[in-house]
Amino acid sequence: MRIWVVPQHFGVGAVKSSLLASTALCAVFASAASAAGAPIPPPPPGPAPFSWTGFYIGGNVGGLWSHDTVDASGGYDFGSSSITSDTRDPSGVVGGVQAGYNYQFQSFVVGAEGDLDWSGAKSEFSYPGYFDFDSTAAASHSASLPFFADLRGRVGYAFDRFLPYVTGGVVFADVTNKLSDPGGGIVIPVYPISLGRGGATGWTIGGGAEYAIDSHWSVKAEYLYMQFPDVTKTWNSGKGFESFKFKDEAEIARLGLNYRF
């Protein structure tokens, strides 16, 4: 039989300290093991991704440049025996209101927009009137586009709050492209000319980009090209038929502000 002798310097206090240290270490391991098996709570949800879906209304302001041409045939000349066409280029400020709806799926955005706009674009030019090179009365060619309305589709690709897009549709405009000749030629009796066009339906295409400032307000920059069908007017001067073809197109560059619901 062996008898273990505890050295005198390894006393009861040392034994108690060892037991306490062992107990504490076991508690640490037990706590770690318990924590390893416990479910970790999920992180708090982040902000919802921005969406362009919804209705909006707004206003716009910019510039309009129109190109309006009259081509003549049958002997009518615009101030010279060699000039049978005249073009006016009225330009001015344009402004109005718009409303529309967007629908976003993934990063693609489709929608429809309509607007009503007014402009101060107008131009008029007077020149010596010619009919078979005989009339000396002053004639004029005037052009303006005081009002238009359009209905367009929009297709864009969203980079979060930034939305570049293309757009196109139908446009209805009050297009004034008018030729007036008070003399009307040396015809007895004198028949004054007053020919032109009024309301016109055409097509428009363009593009732009929109940026959402916050969940309600957004700003945009946009360009539109408009073209209207040619219109031919015929006038019986008494010495023959004169034919006048009216051609009209316009360009618009504008800025807009929208409120999104």
C-alpha positions, 0 to 999 in steps of 0.5 A: 500500500502506497501513502501519498504525502501532500507537501506542506507548501501545497496546503488546503488554500491551494486546493480550494483555489484550484477547485474554484478555477476549475469550476469557473472554467467549466462554467465558461465552456458550458456558457459557450456551448449553450450559446453555440446551440442558441438561434442567432436573431436576424439583423433589422430589416434595411430600407425597402428598395425604391419603386417607380410604380404609381401615378404622378402629376407635374409641370414642365417648361422649355423651348420649342423650335418648329419648321414650317414649309410651303411648296408652290407649283403652277407658277406661284413664286415667293418673291422671285421667279426662281423661288417656289418654296418658303420656310418659317422657323418659329421658336419660343418658350413652351410650358404646360402640365403632365400626368401619367402612371408607371409600373416597375417590374425588376429594373424595367419601368413601363408607363403612359404619359399625357401632357398639355402645353402652350408656346409662344413660337411664331414667325411671319415674313412678308415679300412681294407677291407674285402670281405668274410674275405679275402681282406686286401686292405684298404677300406673307407666310406666317407660322406658329404652334401655340398649343399641343397635346400628346399621349405617349408610352414610356419604357425605361430601365431604373438604376434605383432612383435614376430612370433613363427612358424612351417615349413615343406616341400621338400628338394633337396640335394647333399648327398654323402654317398660312400663306396670304396674298391680298393681291391674288394676281392680275385677275378680274375680279381679284381673288385674294389667297388665304390658305393654310392649315389648323388642327393637325394630328401627328406622331412624336418620339423622344427620350429623357431621364428622370431622377427621384429626389425622394419618395414623392418628388422627381425631376426630369429632362426630356427631348421630343420630335414631332412630325405632322402629315403634309397637307396640300391646298389648291386654289383656282386663280381664274387663270389656272389651279395653284397647288400649295403643299404645307409641311410641319415639324417641331422639336421640344427640349424641356425640364419637368417636375413631378409629384408621385403618389 
